[in-house]
Amino acid sequence: MRLLAVLLLSSTLAHAAPAVQTRQVTLAEHATAVDLYLPDASSPRGLVVIAHGFTRSRARHVVLARRLADEGFVVAVPDLPYWTRAHGNADAIVALVKAVEAERGLDARPVVLIGTSAGGLASLLAADRVPRLALWVGLDPVDTLGVSETAARNLQVPAVVIRGPSSPCNAGGSAKRIAGWLANLRTDLRVDDASHCDFEDSTTARCETFCGASEPARQAFIVDAAVKAVTGVLPGRAADD
């Protein structure tokens, strides 16, 4: 199973990778970097923003970003500017959506927000300020601050939560509580035996030291589930050049 998952992830990376542009930008009054994945299509299906977890970086979601770009989406993956300011990171996500839409001419296209761990909280807090939001996906979202309930209850667009078992690294399973508050929850998928690190498609030894070992099969399953969530709400491929 592990070998199969490694081969699947490797083949994904080897497949005609979408163009990636790294930009230095200012978001929420903080200089940071953003990777922009561009689909090989004349008419993108929409914009997806992926927000990483606490102390992590944009490098943790390369496979997911490439998969979504292959499906015809423009995908923006920023280094979030703040470690502990969830509302500041929400401001950064809102600013990033506006900037990418203006640059790529996507102001009539749907938007999807995906957030992992603390990025799940930041993206949820940003959701009510993102025009044409079509879907929010939380990958083991974590709320250690107790500020997610109002945002979750007010979120009217479809929502998908993919989560692991309760652990210290996900604040005692806070994703389950968030899922219970969501007004339009489409899917609440618990991935048995997943560590918090499995919700990154490449992780680090530091994460595994604190949060448990990752497993390529679980990582591949989570990426696939996230892609299916997005394409399920926004079906149909983009028009090719």
C-alpha positions in Angstrom: 0.0 0.0 0.0 2.8 2.4 0.9 4.7 1.7 -2.3 1.5 2.1 -4.4 0.8 5.5 -2.8 4.4 6.6 -3.4 4.1 5.7 -7.0 0.8 7.5 -7.3 2.3 10.7 -5.8 5.4 10.4 -8.0 3.4 9.9 -11.1 1.4 13.0 -10.2 4.5 15.1 -9.9 6.0 13.6 -13.2 2.8 14.3 -15.2 3.2 17.5 -17.4 3.3 19.8 -14.4 1.4 23.1 -14.7 3.3 26.3 -14.9 4.2 27.7 -11.5 5.1 31.3 -10.8 6.4 32.4 -7.4 5.6 36.0 -6.5 6.8 38.3 -3.8 3.7 40.2 -2.6 2.4 42.2 0.4 -0.6 40.7 2.1 -2.2 42.1 5.3 0.7 44.6 5.5 3.3 41.8 5.5 5.7 40.8 2.7 5.4 37.2 1.8 5.6 34.7 -1.1 2.9 33.1 -3.2 3.1 30.2 -5.6 0.6 30.6 -8.5 -0.2 27.4 -10.4 -1.6 28.1 -13.9 -3.7 25.6 -15.8 -3.1 24.7 -19.4 -6.5 26.1 -20.5 -7.7 29.2 -22.1 -10.7 29.6 -19.7 -9.9 28.5 -16.1 -12.7 27.0 -14.1 -12.1 29.3 -11.2 -9.6 30.2 -8.4 -8.5 28.0 -5.5 -6.6 29.3 -2.6 -4.8 26.8 -0.3 -3.9 28.0 3.2 -1.2 26.0 5.1 -1.1 25.2 8.8 0.7 26.7 11.9 4.4 27.4 11.3 4.2 25.6 7.9 4.7 27.0 4.3 3.4 26.8 0.8 5.7 23.9 0.1 3.4 21.6 2.1 0.7 21.5 -0.6 2.5 21.2 -3.9 0.7 17.9 -5.0 -2.8 19.2 -4.2 -2.1 22.5 -6.0 -0.8 20.7 -9.1 -3.7 18.3 -9.1 -6.2 21.2 -9.0 -4.3 23.1 -11.7 -4.5 20.0 -13.8 -8.2 20.1 -13.4 -8.3 23.6 -14.9 -8.2 25.9 -11.8 -5.8 28.7 -11.1 -4.4 27.8 -7.7 -2.7 30.3 -5.3 -0.7 28.9 -2.3 0.7 31.7 -0.1 3.1 31.6 2.8 0.6 33.0 5.4 2.1 36.1 7.0 1.3 35.4 10.6 1.9 32.4 12.9 -0.8 33.1 15.5 -3.1 35.9 14.1 -5.9 34.0 12.5 -7.8 37.1 11.6 -4.6 38.6 10.1 -4.2 35.5 7.9 -7.9 35.8 6.9 -7.2 39.3 5.8 -4.3 38.1 3.7 -6.5 35.4 2.0 -9.1 38.0 1.1 -6.4 40.3 -0.3 -4.8 37.5 -2.3 -8.2 36.5 -3.8 -8.7 40.1 -5.0 -5.2 40.4 -6.4 -5.2 37.1 -8.3 -8.7 37.8 -9.7 -7.6 41.2 -11.0 -4.4 39.9 -12.5 -5.9 36.8 -14.2 -9.2 38.2 -15.2 -11.2 35.9 -12.9 -13.6 38.4 -11.4 -16.6 36.4 -12.8 -15.3 32.9 -11.8 -16.1 30.9 -8.7 -13.6 30.8 -5.8 -12.8 27.8 -3.5 -10.9 28.2 -0.2 -9.0 25.2 1.2 -7.3 25.4 4.6 -5.2 22.9 6.6 -5.0 23.0 10.4 -4.7 26.7 11.4 -5.1 27.6 7.7 -8.5 26.0 7.9 -9.5 28.5 10.6 -8.0 31.4 8.7 -9.8 30.5 5.4 -13.1 30.0 7.3 -12.8 33.4 8.9 -12.1 34.9 5.4 -15.1 33.1 3.7 -17.8 35.8 4.3 -15.6 38.4 2.5 -14.9 36.4 -0.6 -17.3 37.1 -3.5 -18.5 34.1 -5.5 -17.2 31.7 -3.0 -18.5 28.2 -4.1 -16.9 25.9 -1.5 -14.9 25.8 1.7 -12.7 22.7 2.4 -11.2 22.2 5.8 -8.3 19.7 6.0 -8.2 18.8 9.7 -9.0 22.4 10.5 -7.9 23.6 14.0 -9.4 26.3 16.2 -7.4 26.7 19.4 -8.8 30.2 19.9 -12.5 29.3 20.1 -13.4 31.8 17.3 -14.7 29.5 14.6 -18.3 28.9 15.7 -19.9 32.1 14.3 -18.1 31.9 11.0 -19.1 28.2 10.6 -22.7 28.8 11.4 -22.8 31.8 9.0 -21.2 30.0 6.1 -23.9 29.3 3.6 -21.9 27.8 0.7 -21.2 24.1 0.6 -18.5 22.9 3.0 -16.4 19.8 3.2 -14.4 18.7 6.3 -11.8 15.9 6.0 -10.4 15.2 9.4 -8.3 12.8 11.5 -8.9 11.3 14.9 -8.8 13.5 18.0 -5.2 14.4 19.0 -3.3 17.2 20.7 -2.2 18.5 17.3 -5.7 19.1 16.1 -6.9 20.6 19.4 -8.7 17.5 20.5 -10.5 17.0 17.2 -11.8 20.6 16.8 -12.6 19.7 13.1 -15.5 17.6 14.3 -16.9 20.5 16.3 -16.5 22.9 13.3 -18.3 20.3 11.1 -21.2 20.3 13.5 -21.6 24.0 13.2 -21.5 24.3 9.4 -24.9 25.3 7.9 -24.3 23.6 4.6 -22.0 20.6 5.4 -21.8 18.3 2.3 -19.2 15.9 3.7 -17.6 15.1 7.0 -15.0 12.5 6.3 -13.0 11.0 9.1 -9.7 9.4 7.9 -9.1 6.6 10.4 -5.5 6.4 11.8 -4.5 9.6 10.1 -1.9 11.8 11.9 -2.2 15.6 11.6 0.8 15.5 9.2 -1.1 13.4 6.7 -3.1 16.5 5.7 0.0 17.9 4.1 0.9 16.2 0.9 4.6 16.4 1.8 5.4 16.8 5.4 8.6 17.1 7.6 10.3 15.2 10.3 9.5 18.1 12.7 5.7 17.6 12.1 6.0 13.9 12.6 8.0 14.3 15.8 5.1 16.3 17.4 2.1 14.9 15.6 2.8 11.4 14.5 4.1 9.6 11.4 2.5 10.3 8.0 1.6 7.6 5.6 1.8 8.1 1.8 -1.4 6.1 1.2 -3.3 8.3 3.6 -1.8 11.5 2.1 -2.8 10.4 -1.4 -6.3 9.5 -0.2 -6.7 13.0 1.3 -5.5 14.8 -1.8 -7.8 12.8 -3.9 -10.8 13.5 -1.6 -10.0 17.2 -1.7 -9.8 17.3 -5.5 -13.1 15.3 -5.7 -14.8 17.8 -3.3 -13.8 20.7 -5.6 -14.7 19.1 -8.9 -17.9 17.7 -7.4 -19.2 21.2 -6.6 -17.7 22.8 -9.8 -18.0 20.0 -12.5 -16.8 20.3 -16.0 -13.3 20.9 -17.3 -11.9 24.2 -18.5 -11.7 24.9 -22.3 -8.3 24.1 -23.7 -6.4 26.5 -25.9 
